[in-house]
Amino acid sequence: MGFILKLILTGAAAMIAAYVLPGVSIDGFLTALILALVLAVLDAIVRPVLVFLTIPVTILTLGLFLLVINAVIILLADWLVAGFDVAGFFWALLFSLVLSIVSAILDMIF
């Protein structure tokens, strides 16, 4: 039950983030739920590989390179999910930041 609630909250957070950012668009809530599922899978599989491969750069930048990894994961999700469009790397970076903030707020509420 917790995983399904987390997916719904992440989908709602994605809808809110897409509403706030003009460079990001999501067709509907079903697309947002699919996006949440794809992001969960990418975070579980791709993110650890990218983090491991970029350990020297991450240490050199004091962890700020993790933001770039988040943006790359958003761009991968853009490529995989029809109905989810990101205008570029900058918008993917902003979307990941806003998505994290809105998800944290929704997690605190629920």
Rosetta silent file (secondary structure, phi, psi, omega in degrees, C-alpha in Angstrom):
SEQUENCE: MGFILKLILTGAAAMIAAYVLPGVSIDGFLTALILALVLAVLDAIVRPVLVFLTIPVTILTLGLFLLVINAVIILLADWLVAGFDVAGFFWALLFSLVLSIVSAILDMIF
SCORE:     score description
SCORE:     0.000 S_00000001
   1 L     0.000  -35.830 -177.954    0.000    0.000    0.000 S_00000001
   2 H   -65.983  -37.257 -179.910    2.857    2.397    0.779 S_00000001
   3 H   -66.515  -41.297  179.915    4.401    2.037   -2.678 S_00000001
   4 H   -65.907  -41.848  177.246    1.120    2.827   -4.439 S_00000001
   5 H   -62.949  -40.587  178.718    0.568    5.892   -2.237 S_00000001
   6 H   -63.981  -39.472  177.027    4.125    7.046   -2.969 S_00000001
   7 H   -64.529  -42.029  179.091    3.500    6.665   -6.719 S_00000001
   8 H   -64.186  -42.879  178.965    0.271    8.675   -6.490 S_00000001
   9 H   -66.004  -38.961  177.976    2.001   11.420   -4.485 S_00000001
  10 H   -67.675  -37.403  175.642    4.905   11.514   -6.944 S_00000001
  11 H   -62.979  -42.688  177.405    2.447   11.721   -9.835 S_00000001
  12 H   -64.728  -40.559  178.284    0.669   14.627   -8.149 S_00000001
  13 H   -64.006  -38.110  177.901    4.019   16.309   -7.477 S_00000001
  14 H   -65.463  -39.613  177.393    4.960   15.875  -11.146 S_00000001
  15 H   -63.107  -42.572  179.349    1.687   17.478  -12.218 S_00000001
  16 H   -65.105  -44.487 -179.542    2.304   20.427   -9.881 S_00000001
  17 H   -63.895  -39.418  178.700    5.915   20.800  -11.064 S_00000001
  18 H   -68.338  -32.013  177.571    4.834   20.687  -14.715 S_00000001
  19 H   -68.289  -36.681 -177.023    2.174   23.321  -13.997 S_00000001
  20 H   -76.813  -37.463 -174.467    4.762   25.630  -12.412 S_00000001
  21 L   -98.175  122.700 -177.968    7.490   25.203  -15.049 S_00000001
  22 L   -72.534  -17.234 -179.199    6.708   26.345  -18.611 S_00000001
  23 L   -87.833    3.423 -178.210    9.435   24.124  -20.148 S_00000001
  24 E  -127.464  135.987  177.104    7.822   20.904  -18.906 S_00000001
  25 E  -136.749  142.424  175.665    4.493   19.433  -19.980 S_00000001
  26 E  -129.191  131.912 -175.112    2.514   16.375  -18.921 S_00000001
  27 L   -65.890  -42.134 -177.642   -0.606   15.333  -20.828 S_00000001
  28 L  -166.448 -178.399 -176.260   -2.645   14.094  -17.871 S_00000001
  29 H   -68.693  -32.421  176.911   -2.640   12.408  -14.495 S_00000001
  30 H   -63.630  -40.585  175.651   -2.316    8.920  -16.010 S_00000001
  31 H   -63.755  -37.525  177.783    0.837   10.077  -17.782 S_00000001
  32 H   -65.474  -37.716  176.713    2.061   11.487  -14.464 S_00000001
  33 H   -67.155  -41.151  176.033    1.493    8.113  -12.790 S_00000001
  34 H   -63.576  -40.580  176.619    3.383    6.344  -15.580 S_00000001
  35 H   -60.830  -42.572  178.801    6.139    8.946  -15.196 S_00000001
  36 H   -61.892  -40.776  178.655    6.290    8.263  -11.449 S_00000001
  37 H   -66.592  -43.779  178.525    6.630    4.536  -12.110 S_00000001
  38 H   -64.406  -41.237  177.755    9.344    5.071  -14.739 S_00000001
  39 H   -63.844  -37.359  177.421   11.220    7.433  -12.421 S_00000001
  40 H   -63.760  -42.940  179.334   11.054    4.839   -9.637 S_00000001
  41 H   -67.141  -43.898  179.188   12.506    2.178  -11.934 S_00000001
  42 H   -64.328  -38.984  177.565   15.211    4.515  -13.255 S_00000001
  43 H   -65.638  -31.476 -178.904   16.101    5.578   -9.709 S_00000001
  44 H   -81.091  -30.839 -173.437   16.400    1.940   -8.685 S_00000001
  45 H  -107.884  -53.320 -172.349   18.425    0.724  -11.680 S_00000001
  46 H   -80.146  -41.377 -175.608   20.145    3.543  -13.572 S_00000001
  47 H   -57.613  -47.224  179.489   20.894    6.007  -10.766 S_00000001
  48 H   -60.984  -35.541  178.304   23.191    3.689   -8.734 S_00000001
  49 H   -65.869  -46.431  179.372   25.199    2.883  -11.880 S_00000001
  50 H   -64.068  -40.208  178.807   25.582    6.568  -12.767 S_00000001
  51 H   -63.629  -42.999  179.747   26.511    7.472   -9.197 S_00000001
  52 H   -64.208  -42.557 -178.059   29.138    4.729   -9.105 S_00000001
  53 H   -70.422  -22.503 -176.811   30.638    5.736  -12.452 S_00000001
  54 L  -111.633   24.354 -179.680   30.842    9.400  -11.486 S_00000001
  55 H   -56.217  -46.274 -179.486   32.208    9.083   -7.936 S_00000001
  56 H   -60.592  -42.461  179.930   35.382   11.121   -8.676 S_00000001
  57 H   -67.799  -38.673  179.208   33.412   13.991  -10.243 S_00000001
  58 H   -63.756  -41.953  177.611   30.838   13.880   -7.438 S_00000001
  59 H   -66.288  -42.381 -178.943   33.573   14.103   -4.803 S_00000001
  60 H   -62.713  -35.162 -178.860   35.324   16.879   -6.706 S_00000001
  61 L   -96.159   10.396  178.816   32.104   18.935   -6.893 S_00000001
  62 L    58.435   36.633  175.376   31.154   18.140   -3.275 S_00000001
  63 L    92.177   -7.749 -178.303   28.017   16.289   -4.355 S_00000001
  64 L   -69.155  -20.667  178.883   26.617   18.893   -6.737 S_00000001
  65 H   -67.787  -18.355  176.287   27.097   16.525   -9.672 S_00000001
  66 H   -62.090  -28.436  175.476   24.207   14.475   -8.256 S_00000001
  67 H   -64.964  -37.796  177.430   21.925   17.250   -9.550 S_00000001
  68 H   -65.788  -40.416  177.811   23.245   16.552  -13.051 S_00000001
  69 H   -62.740  -41.512  176.259   22.516   12.841  -12.570 S_00000001
  70 H   -60.070  -42.609  179.641   18.948   13.717  -11.531 S_00000001
  71 H   -65.449  -38.103  177.896   18.541   15.835  -14.670 S_00000001
  72 H   -64.169  -39.668  177.927   19.859   12.992  -16.840 S_00000001
  73 H   -65.097  -38.950  176.175   17.318   10.631  -15.273 S_00000001
  74 H   -63.672  -41.361  178.409   14.537   13.141  -16.033 S_00000001
  75 H   -66.253  -35.969  174.411   15.729   13.353  -19.648 S_00000001
  76 H   -63.410  -41.488  177.805   15.726    9.537  -19.863 S_00000001
  77 H   -64.679  -36.772  176.429   12.160    9.545  -18.542 S_00000001
  78 H   -60.906  -39.821 -179.844   11.268   12.155  -21.172 S_00000001
  79 H   -70.401  -32.809 -174.857   12.583    9.791  -23.828 S_00000001
  80 H   -87.452  -31.695 -172.372   10.702    6.787  -22.397 S_00000001
  81 L  -103.400  118.347  175.183    7.301    8.271  -21.478 S_00000001
  82 L   -74.568  136.542 -178.916    4.992    9.485  -24.223 S_00000001
  83 L    96.253   -3.659  176.059    3.084   12.583  -23.144 S_00000001
  84 E  -117.873  118.617 -176.343    5.894   13.896  -20.946 S_00000001
  85 E  -128.316  133.297  176.183    8.045   16.560  -22.577 S_00000001
  86 E  -120.994  133.102 -173.747   11.004   18.507  -21.222 S_00000001
  87 L   -72.235  -21.016 -179.693   12.401   21.388  -23.281 S_00000001
  88 L   172.808 -173.556 -176.346   16.055   20.747  -22.388 S_00000001
  89 H   -63.097  -42.438 -179.592   18.672   20.048  -19.759 S_00000001
  90 H   -60.025  -43.961  179.347   18.030   23.248  -17.803 S_00000001
  91 H   -68.494  -33.681  176.376   14.302   22.488  -17.541 S_00000001
  92 H   -65.789  -39.616  177.716   15.077   18.905  -16.529 S_00000001
  93 H   -64.375  -46.313  177.690   17.328   20.224  -13.756 S_00000001
  94 H   -64.431  -40.156  178.877   14.650   22.653  -12.554 S_00000001
  95 H   -61.957  -41.832 -179.994   11.973   19.953  -12.813 S_00000001
  96 H   -65.434  -37.640  177.794   14.013   17.579  -10.652 S_00000001
  97 H   -67.257  -47.769 -179.275   14.491   20.285   -8.016 S_00000001
  98 H   -66.211  -39.621  178.066   10.831   21.321   -7.969 S_00000001
  99 H   -61.372  -40.992  178.275    9.710   17.677   -8.011 S_00000001
 100 H   -64.670  -43.503 -178.796   11.905   16.942   -4.991 S_00000001
 101 H   -66.577  -47.378 -179.039   10.594   19.925   -3.051 S_00000001
 102 H   -66.081  -38.872  177.603    6.923   19.268   -3.860 S_00000001
 103 H   -62.770  -40.648  178.473    7.310   15.541   -3.105 S_00000001
 104 H   -63.931  -41.251  179.446    8.847   16.354    0.282 S_00000001
 105 H   -65.531  -44.115  179.127    5.986   18.712    1.098 S_00000001
 106 H   -66.421  -35.366  176.018    3.358   16.163    0.040 S_00000001
 107 H   -64.009  -38.196  178.476    5.134   13.443    2.051 S_00000001
 108 H   -67.614  -36.476 -179.187    4.996   15.649    5.146 S_00000001
 109 H   -71.424  -44.725 -176.820    1.286   16.304    4.634 S_00000001
 110 L  -100.240    0.000    0.000    0.318   12.691    4.004 S_00000001
